[in-house]
Amino acid sequence: MASINLQDVRKSYGDNEVIHGIDGHIADGEFVVIVGASGCGKSTLLRMIAGLEKITSGEIRIGERVVNGLEPSERDIAMVFQNYALYPHMSVARNMAYSLRIRGLGKAEIERKVREAAEILEITEYLDRKPRQLSGGQRQRVAMGRAIVRDPAVFLFDEPLSNLDAKLRVQMRLEIRRLQERLGTTSVYVTHDQVEAMTVGDRLMVLNGGRVEQFASPIEIYRRPASAFVAGFIGSPSMNFLPATMDGKVPVFEDVTRLPASAAGRSSGPVTLGIRPEAVHEDPEGNLRVTVGMLEQLGANTLLHGTVGRGGHPLTIVLEGIRELEGGAVVRFAVDPGAVHLFDPESGSRIN
């Protein structure tokens, strides 16, 4: 196993810089998820760690070695891809053993390693099958088995679950987390799915436009997002945003609605309020008058999509259980004290 250190890592294609000076330390045995929208640079960063993309400048260390000039095969990493990358003409066992045969290991040792990995992943009964005879989830297990047998210092996962259906994705992400905890191997995992990221990662590196917006634990990012971008990206449903003005360190929405938040050192001027949908509750005396739009019945709860204020600002609220509310009705809500986040409307940075 090994730590990973990124120091001012940059990537350019001609004059177009796509990774803008990323720094970060991933501890030995840690599971870090790189998450962000499509095109933010997360897969490019992962491929630079793997050696599949050359870095333009900066330094990448795996353990004590600077790996900038090393080929992927020299970096002691194993990568699991989105498309499995299995050899269709080989059996499961031969797919898993391929890299070991290339390294010249003996037949008995190869068989032992393949059998151990197959038992861990519960695919022993499929060892003689070809990939076409397997389901998507089984193929992904084979791809992970091929990585495990190499006993690498680092696992790299490039959106490994995106080809699976929703139910299987939930199952597989738990299996990947369980597997990493069992093996204790340093792991870097790329996904665009923020729910997946929150579930599997010890820490999340949130990328936006090739820059790190925040690098912290999932709970810290959820509770104290560093920017409006992070606040809107992490959390499902997404955070609500409302324009407001500070009045004596208290944010005021549309001149009348004072909300329970403060901004140290800022007593006037515009701010952006961030309110999570689950931090709002019905209250006959509440100061948010919400006009009901559409309801989404999810069984355990109901999502209310409505509007608030003279400007008809959209607001999503999570209601417990199954609810029936008439479209166009006005319902009063209150915001939980301390649950309002404040951001600078120009830079997007957190200010409370």
C-alpha positions as CSV (number, residue, x, y, z in Angstrom):
1,M,0.0,0.0,0.0
2,A,1.1,3.6,-0.4
3,S,0.0,7.2,-0.1
4,I,-0.6,9.5,-3.1
5,N,0.6,13.1,-3.2
6,L,-0.4,15.6,-5.8
7,Q,1.6,18.9,-6.0
8,D,0.5,21.7,-8.3
9,V,-0.6,19.1,-10.9
10,R,-1.6,20.7,-14.2
11,K,-2.7,19.4,-17.6
12,S,-3.0,21.4,-20.9
13,Y,-3.9,20.4,-24.4
14,G,-2.1,23.1,-26.4
15,D,-3.1,26.4,-24.9
16,N,-6.1,25.0,-23.2
17,E,-5.4,24.2,-19.5
18,V,-8.0,21.7,-18.2
19,I,-6.4,20.8,-14.8
20,H,-5.4,24.0,-12.9
21,G,-2.8,23.3,-10.2
22,I,-4.3,20.5,-8.0
23,D,-2.8,19.8,-4.6
24,G,-3.9,16.9,-2.4
25,H,-2.7,14.2,-0.1
26,I,-4.3,10.8,0.0
27,A,-3.3,8.8,3.0
28,D,-2.1,5.1,2.9
29,G,-5.3,3.0,3.0
30,E,-7.7,5.9,2.4
31,F,-10.6,5.7,0.0
32,V,-10.9,9.0,-1.8
33,V,-13.7,9.8,-4.4
34,I,-13.1,12.4,-7.1
35,V,-16.6,13.8,-7.9
36,G,-17.9,16.5,-10.2
37,A,-20.0,17.2,-13.3
38,S,-19.1,15.9,-16.7
39,G,-16.1,17.6,-18.2
40,C,-14.7,18.9,-14.9
41,G,-11.4,16.9,-15.3
42,K,-12.0,14.1,-12.8
43,S,-11.2,11.2,-15.3
44,T,-8.2,13.2,-16.6
45,L,-6.8,13.5,-13.1
46,L,-7.3,9.8,-12.5
47,R,-5.6,8.9,-15.8
48,M,-2.6,11.2,-14.8
49,I,-2.2,9.3,-11.5
50,A,-2.4,6.0,-13.5
51,G,0.2,7.2,-16.1
52,L,-2.3,7.0,-19.0
53,E,-2.1,10.8,-19.4
54,K,1.2,12.8,-19.1
55,I,1.0,15.7,-16.8
56,T,2.0,19.1,-18.1
57,S,3.6,20.2,-14.9
58,G,3.6,19.5,-11.2
59,E,4.4,16.3,-9.3
60,I,2.7,13.0,-8.5
61,R,4.1,10.7,-5.8
62,I,2.9,7.2,-5.1
63,G,4.5,6.2,-1.8
64,E,8.0,7.6,-1.8
65,R,8.4,7.6,-5.6
66,V,7.9,10.5,-8.0
67,V,6.0,8.7,-10.8
68,N,5.8,11.5,-13.4
69,G,8.0,9.7,-15.9
70,L,7.0,6.1,-15.1
71,E,4.9,4.0,-17.3
72,P,1.5,2.6,-15.9
73,S,3.1,-0.8,-15.5
74,E,5.8,0.7,-13.3
75,R,3.5,2.5,-10.9
76,D,2.2,-0.5,-8.9
77,I,-1.4,0.4,-9.5
78,A,-4.4,-1.5,-10.7
79,M,-7.3,0.2,-12.6
80,V,-11.0,-0.8,-12.9
81,F,-12.7,0.7,-15.9
82,Q,-16.2,1.6,-16.7
83,N,-16.4,-0.8,-19.6
84,Y,-14.8,-3.8,-17.7
85,A,-12.1,-4.2,-20.5
86,L,-12.3,-8.0,-20.3
87,Y,-10.9,-10.3,-23.1
88,P,-14.0,-11.9,-24.6
89,H,-12.2,-15.0,-25.8
90,M,-10.8,-15.8,-22.4
91,S,-12.5,-17.5,-19.4
92,V,-13.0,-15.6,-16.2
93,A,-10.0,-17.4,-14.6
94,R,-7.7,-16.5,-17.6
95,N,-8.9,-12.9,-17.6
96,M,-8.0,-12.6,-13.9
97,A,-4.7,-14.4,-14.4
98,Y,-3.5,-12.5,-17.5
99,S,-1.3,-9.9,-15.8
100,L,0.2,-12.5,-13.5
101,R,1.2,-14.7,-16.4
102,I,2.8,-11.6,-18.1
103,R,4.9,-11.1,-14.9
104,G,6.1,-14.7,-15.1
105,L,4.5,-16.0,-11.9
106,G,4.3,-19.8,-11.5
107,K,1.2,-21.7,-12.3
108,A,0.5,-22.8,-8.7
109,E,0.8,-19.2,-7.4
110,I,-1.4,-17.8,-10.2
111,E,-4.1,-20.4,-9.4
112,R,-3.9,-19.6,-5.7
113,K,-4.2,-15.8,-6.2
114,V,-7.1,-16.2,-8.7
115,R,-8.9,-18.6,-6.4
116,E,-8.5,-16.3,-3.4
117,A,-9.8,-13.3,-5.3
118,A,-12.7,-15.3,-6.7
119,E,-13.7,-16.3,-3.2
120,I,-13.5,-12.7,-1.9
121,L,-15.8,-11.6,-4.8
122,E,-18.0,-14.7,-4.7
123,I,-17.4,-15.6,-8.4
124,T,-15.7,-19.0,-7.9
125,E,-18.5,-20.8,-9.8
126,Y,-18.0,-18.5,-12.9
127,L,-14.2,-19.1,-13.3
128,D,-14.7,-21.3,-16.4
129,R,-17.2,-19.0,-18.1
130,K,-16.6,-16.4,-20.8
131,P,-17.5,-12.8,-20.2
132,R,-20.5,-13.0,-22.6
133,Q,-22.1,-15.6,-20.2
134,L,-22.0,-13.2,-17.3
135,S,-24.3,-10.3,-16.2
136,G,-23.0,-6.8,-15.9
137,G,-22.5,-7.1,-12.1
138,Q,-20.6,-10.3,-12.5
139,R,-18.4,-8.8,-15.2
140,Q,-17.6,-5.9,-12.9
141,R,-16.6,-8.4,-10.2
142,V,-14.3,-10.1,-12.6
143,A,-12.7,-6.7,-13.5
144,M,-12.2,-6.1,-9.7
145,G,-10.8,-9.6,-9.3
146,R,-8.2,-8.9,-12.0
147,A,-7.1,-5.9,-10.0
148,I,-7.0,-7.7,-6.7
149,V,-4.8,-10.5,-7.9
150,R,-2.0,-8.0,-8.7
151,D,-1.9,-6.9,-5.0
152,P,-1.2,-3.3,-6.0
153,A,-0.3,-0.4,-3.9
154,V,-3.2,1.6,-5.3
155,F,-6.6,0.8,-6.8
156,L,-8.0,3.3,-9.3
157,F,-11.7,3.1,-10.3
158,D,-12.9,5.1,-13.3
159,E,-16.8,5.3,-13.0
160,P,-17.0,1.5,-12.6
161,L,-20.7,1.3,-12.0
162,S,-22.1,3.7,-14.6
163,N,-23.1,0.8,-17.0
164,L,-25.2,-1.0,-14.3
165,D,-28.9,-0.5,-13.5
166,A,-29.9,1.5,-10.5
167,K,-30.6,-1.4,-8.1
168,L,-27.3,-3.2,-9.0
169,R,-25.3,0.1,-8.6
170,V,-26.5,0.4,-5.0
171,Q,-25.5,-3.2,-4.3
172,M,-22.1,-2.9,-6.0
173,R,-21.1,0.3,-4.4
174,L,-21.6,-1.3,-1.0
175,E,-19.5,-4.3,-2.1
176,I,-16.7,-2.1,-3.4
177,R,-16.7,-0.2,0.0
178,R,-16.6,-3.5,1.9
179,L,-13.9,-4.9,-0.3
180,Q,-11.7,-1.8,0.2
181,E,-12.1,-2.0,3.9
182,R,-11.2,-5.7,3.9
183,L,-8.1,-5.2,1.7
184,G,-7.0,-1.8,3.1
185,T,-5.6,-0.7,-0.2
186,T,-5.4,3.0,-1.0
187,S,-8.2,3.7,-3.5
188,V,-9.1,6.6,-5.8
189,Y,-12.6,6.4,-7.3
190,V,-14.1,8.7,-10.0
191,T,-17.8,9.2,-10.3
192,H,-20.3,11.9,-11.4
193,D,-22.9,10.5,-9.0
194,Q,-22.9,12.5,-5.8
195,V,-25.0,9.9,-3.9
196,E,-22.4,7.2,-4.9
197,A,-19.6,9.5,-3.8
198,M,-21.2,10.2,-0.4
199,T,-21.7,6.4,0.2
200,V,-18.2,5.0,-0.6
201,G,-15.7,7.8,0.1
202,D,-13.7,8.5,3.3
203,R,-13.1,11.9,1.7
204,L,-14.4,13.6,-1.4
205,M,-12.5,15.8,-3.8
206,V,-15.1,18.0,-5.5
207,L,-13.9,19.3,-8.8
208,N,-15.3,22.2,-10.8
209,G,-13.7,23.3,-14.1
210,G,-10.4,21.5,-13.3
211,R,-10.1,23.0,-9.8
212,V,-10.7,21.6,-6.4
213,E,-13.6,23.3,-4.8
214,Q,-13.4,21.3,-1.5
215,F,-11.5,18.2,-0.3
216,A,-13.1,16.9,2.9
217,S,-15.2,14.1,4.5
218,P,-18.7,13.6,3.0
219,I,-20.4,14.8,6.2
220,E,-18.2,18.0,6.4
221,I,-19.0,18.8,2.8
222,Y,-22.7,18.3,3.4
223,R,-22.8,20.3,6.6
224,R,-20.4,23.1,5.6
225,P,-20.0,23.3,1.8
226,A,-17.2,25.6,0.9
227,S,-19.0,27.2,-2.0
228,A,-22.4,27.5,-3.7
229,F,-21.2,25.0,-6.3
230,V,-20.4,22.3,-3.8
231,A,-23.7,23.1,-1.9
232,G,-25.7,22.6,-5.1
233,F,-23.8,19.5,-6.2
234,I,-23.7,17.5,-3.0
235,G,-27.1,16.6,-1.5
236,S,-30.2,15.1,-3.1
237,P,-32.5,16.9,-3.7
238,S,-30.2,19.8,-4.4
239,M,-29.9,22.8,-2.1
240,N,-32.3,25.7,-2.6
241,F,-30.8,29.2,-3.3
242,L,-32.5,32.5,-2.6
243,P,-31.3,36.1,-3.0
244,A,-31.2,38.1,0.2
245,T,-29.6,41.2,1.8
246,M,-27.8,41.4,5.2
247,D,-29.5,43.5,7.8
248,G,-27.5,43.7,11.0
249,K,-25.8,40.3,10.3
250,V,-29.2,38.7,9.7
251,P,-30.2,37.7,6.1
252,V,-33.5,39.2,4.9
253,F,-35.4,37.7,1.9
254,E,-37.5,40.2,-0.1
255,D,-37.3,42.9,2.7
256,V,-39.7,41.0,5.0
257,T,-38.5,37.5,5.7
258,R,-35.7,37.3,8.3
259,L,-34.0,33.9,8.5
260,P,-32.0,32.3,11.3
261,A,-28.4,32.8,10.0
262,S,-25.6,35.2,10.6
263,A,-22.5,36.2,8.7
264,A,-19.6,37.2,10.8
265,G,-18.1,40.5,9.7
266,R,-20.9,41.2,7.1
267,S,-23.8,43.4,8.2
268,S,-25.0,44.7,4.9
269,G,-25.0,43.9,1.2
270,P,-26.4,41.1,-0.9
271,V,-25.9,37.4,-0.1
272,T,-27.2,34.1,-1.5
273,L,-29.1,31.9,1.0
274,G,-28.7,28.2,0.8
275,I,-31.4,26.1,2.3
276,R,-31.4,22.3,2.1
277,P,-34.9,20.8,1.2
278,E,-34.9,18.6,4.4
279,A,-34.2,21.6,6.7
280,V,-37.7,23.1,6.1
281,H,-40.8,22.1,8.0
282,E,-44.5,23.0,8.1
283,D,-45.3,25.7,10.6
284,P,-48.5,27.7,10.8
285,E,-46.4,30.6,12.1
286,G,-43.6,30.1,9.6
287,N,-42.2,33.0,7.6
288,L,-41.9,31.2,4.3
289,R,-45.1,31.3,2.3
290,V,-44.7,28.6,-0.3
291,T,-47.0,28.2,-3.3
292,V,-47.5,24.5,-4.1
293,G,-46.5,23.5,-7.6
294,M,-45.8,19.8,-8.2
295,L,-45.5,16.8,-5.8
296,E,-43.3,13.8,-6.2
297,Q,-44.6,10.9,-4.1
298,L,-41.6,8.7,-3.1
299,G,-43.4,6.6,-0.5
300,A,-41.2,7.3,2.6
301,N,-41.4,11.0,1.8
302,T,-42.9,13.5,-0.6
303,L,-41.0,16.2,-2.6
304,L,-42.8,19.5,-2.8
305,H,-41.7,21.7,-5.7
306,G,-43.1,25.1,-5.2
307,T,-42.3,28.8,-5.4
308,V,-41.7,31.5,-2.7
309,G,-41.7,35.3,-2.7
310,R,-42.8,37.9,-5.1
311,G,-40.3,36.7,-7.7
312,G,-41.6,33.2,-7.7
313,H,-38.3,31.7,-6.7
314,P,-38.3,27.9,-6.9
315,L,-38.1,26.0,-3.7
316,T,-38.0,22.2,-3.1
317,I,-39.0,20.8,0.3
318,V,-38.8,17.2,1.6
319,L,-42.1,16.3,3.5
320,E,-42.3,13.2,5.6
321,G,-44.6,10.4,4.4
322,I,-47.2,10.5,1.7
323,R,-48.8,14.0,1.4
324,E,-51.6,15.4,-0.7
325,L,-51.5,19.1,-1.3
326,E,-53.5,21.0,-3.9
327,G,-51.6,22.8,-6.6
328,G,-51.7,26.6,-6.1
329,A,-52.3,26.3,-2.4
330,V,-50.1,28.5,-0.1
331,V,-48.5,26.7,2.8
332,R,-46.4,28.2,5.6
333,F,-43.0,26.7,6.4
334,A,-40.2,27.6,8.7
335,V,-36.5,26.9,8.3
336,D,-34.6,25.0,11.0
337,P,-32.4,27.3,13.1
338,G,-28.8,27.1,12.0
339,A,-29.6,25.4,8.7
340,V,-29.2,28.4,6.5
341,H,-25.9,28.6,4.5
342,L,-24.7,32.0,3.2
343,F,-22.6,32.5,0.1
344,D,-21.1,35.5,-1.7
345,P,-23.3,36.1,-4.8
346,E,-20.3,37.0,-7.0
347,S,-17.6,34.5,-6.0
348,G,-19.9,31.8,-4.7
349,S,-17.6,31.3,-1.6
350,R,-19.1,30.5,1.8
351,I,-19.3,33.5,4.2
352,N,-20.8,32.0,7.4
